[in-house]
Amino acid sequence: MSKIGKINISIPEKVKVILNGNILNVEGPLGKKSLNIDTNIFDLNVKEGKEVSIKPKKIDASTKRLWGMNRSLVNNAIIGTSVGYTKILELVGVGYRATLKGKQLNLQLGFSHDVNFDIPENIKVTVEKQTIIKIFGSDKHDVGMITSKIKSLRPPEPYKGKGIKEQGQYILRKEGKKK
């Protein structure tokens, strides 16, 4: 049995979940999301617009693996269309700054040049205090992908901790040279 898969998903009031064939449409205040669910393997039940449950038709090794993943994808779509996902990045280092210029994020990361990062349509980026970047969107995958791309521009180094890190991320520190 899948520990995650057997938990029912509650639907918030403002979100509508409709199953058409094998496509699950989720519509909320922050947008629409459609998921393709294999109805040959899973039974998907939407109970009175309040709860969604997903159960496999027969339990074997392959369906156990997919059960929890499909439940998580449905849950992420419901949370994304109702509340959304936010990630916060911190720039640590002398002279490290971020500014918004239209649809581009301008980053000064200690290089001899500025780094311009194009922001996709479905993602909202705000800059607070020049060293804090907030990334907001309705798709968990897109928010995480944009966050990791920005972090890869200047990953935190282990000696002084300079670089771009997520808020609350622990950086393993190394001791410097000894005399």
C-alpha positions in Angstrom: 0.0 0.0 0.0 1.2 3.5 -0.8 1.2 5.7 2.3 0.8 8.9 0.3 -1.5 7.5 -2.3 -4.3 6.4 0.0 -4.7 9.8 1.6 -7.7 11.7 0.1 -7.2 15.2 -1.2 -9.5 17.9 0.1 -10.6 20.6 -2.4 -10.7 24.2 -1.3 -14.0 26.2 -1.9 -12.7 28.3 -4.8 -11.3 25.4 -6.8 -13.2 23.3 -9.3 -12.0 19.8 -10.2 -13.6 18.1 -13.3 -12.7 14.7 -14.8 -13.2 14.4 -18.6 -12.2 10.9 -19.8 -8.5 10.6 -18.7 -7.9 14.4 -18.3 -8.3 16.0 -14.9 -9.0 19.8 -15.2 -8.3 21.9 -12.1 -9.5 25.5 -12.1 -8.9 28.0 -9.4 -8.4 31.7 -8.7 -4.7 31.6 -9.8 -5.3 29.8 -13.1 -6.0 26.5 -14.8 -4.1 23.2 -14.9 -4.9 20.0 -16.7 -3.4 16.6 -15.8 -3.3 13.4 -17.9 -4.1 10.5 -15.6 -4.0 6.9 -16.9 -7.5 5.6 -16.3 -6.5 2.1 -17.3 -4.4 1.8 -14.1 -6.2 4.2 -11.7 -9.8 5.0 -10.6 -10.2 8.7 -9.8 -13.2 9.8 -7.8 -14.4 13.4 -7.2 -16.8 13.3 -4.3 -19.3 16.2 -4.4 -16.6 18.7 -5.4 -15.1 18.4 -1.8 -12.7 15.5 -2.1 -10.6 13.6 -4.6 -9.4 10.1 -4.1 -7.2 8.0 -6.4 -7.1 4.2 -6.2 -5.3 1.6 -8.4 -7.5 -1.0 -10.2 -5.0 -3.7 -9.3 -2.1 -3.5 -6.8 1.3 -4.7 -8.1 4.8 -3.3 -7.9 4.5 -0.8 -10.8 1.2 0.6 -9.7 2.4 1.1 -6.1 5.2 3.3 -7.4 2.9 5.4 -9.6 0.1 5.7 -7.0 1.7 8.1 -4.7 3.3 10.1 -7.5 -0.1 10.6 -9.3 -1.7 11.6 -6.0 1.0 14.2 -5.4 0.7 15.6 -8.9 -3.1 16.1 -8.4 -2.5 17.6 -4.9 0.2 20.0 -6.3 -2.2 21.1 -9.1 -5.0 21.9 -6.5 -2.6 23.8 -4.2 -1.0 25.7 -7.1 -4.4 26.9 -8.5 -5.7 27.9 -5.1 -2.7 29.3 -3.1 0.4 29.1 -5.4 4.0 28.3 -4.6 6.7 30.7 -3.4 10.4 30.4 -3.1 12.7 33.0 -1.6 16.4 33.4 -2.7 19.0 35.3 -0.8 22.1 36.9 -2.4 25.1 36.7 0.0 28.3 38.6 -0.9 29.7 42.1 -1.1 28.2 43.9 -4.1 25.7 41.1 -5.0 22.5 42.8 -6.1 19.3 42.1 -8.0 17.0 44.5 -9.9 14.0 44.0 -12.1 14.2 45.6 -15.6 10.9 44.9 -17.3 10.7 41.1 -18.0 14.3 40.6 -17.0 16.0 40.0 -13.7 19.3 41.9 -13.7 21.9 40.3 -11.3 25.2 41.6 -10.2 27.1 38.6 -8.9 30.7 39.6 -8.7 31.5 39.0 -12.4 32.9 41.6 -14.7 29.5 41.9 -16.3 25.8 41.9 -15.2 23.8 38.7 -15.7 20.3 39.2 -17.3 17.8 36.4 -16.6 14.6 36.2 -18.7 11.5 35.7 -16.6 8.8 33.3 -18.1 5.2 34.4 -18.6 3.7 32.3 -15.8 6.2 33.2 -13.1 6.1 36.4 -11.0 9.4 37.7 -9.6 9.8 40.5 -7.1 13.0 41.9 -5.6 13.0 43.1 -2.0 16.0 44.9 -0.4 18.2 44.2 -3.5 19.4 40.9 -1.9 16.1 39.0 -1.6 14.3 37.6 -4.6 10.8 36.2 -4.3 9.6 33.8 -7.0 5.9 33.1 -7.2 3.8 30.9 -9.5 0.9 28.4 -9.7 3.0 25.4 -11.0 5.4 23.9 -8.5 7.6 22.4 -11.2 8.1 25.8 -12.9 8.8 27.7 -9.7 11.4 25.1 -8.7 13.0 25.1 -12.1 13.4 28.9 -12.3 14.7 28.9 -8.7 17.4 26.3 -9.5 18.4 28.1 -12.8 18.9 31.3 -10.9 20.8 29.5 -8.1 23.1 27.8 -10.7 24.3 31.3 -11.9 26.4 31.6 -8.7 26.1 28.6 -6.3 27.2 29.2 -2.7 30.8 28.5 -2.0 31.9 26.6 1.1 34.5 29.0 2.5 32.7 32.3 2.9 29.2 31.3 1.9 29.0 33.8 -1.0 26.5 33.1 -3.7 22.8 32.6 -4.3 21.0 30.4 -1.8 17.4 29.6 -0.8 16.1 31.1 2.4 16.9 28.7 5.2 19.3 26.6 3.2 22.3 25.3 5.2 25.7 25.7 3.6 28.4 23.3 4.7 31.3 25.4 5.7 34.9 24.5 5.4 37.8 25.7 7.4 40.4 27.9 5.6 44.2 27.4 5.5 46.1 27.0 8.7 49.5 28.4 9.5 
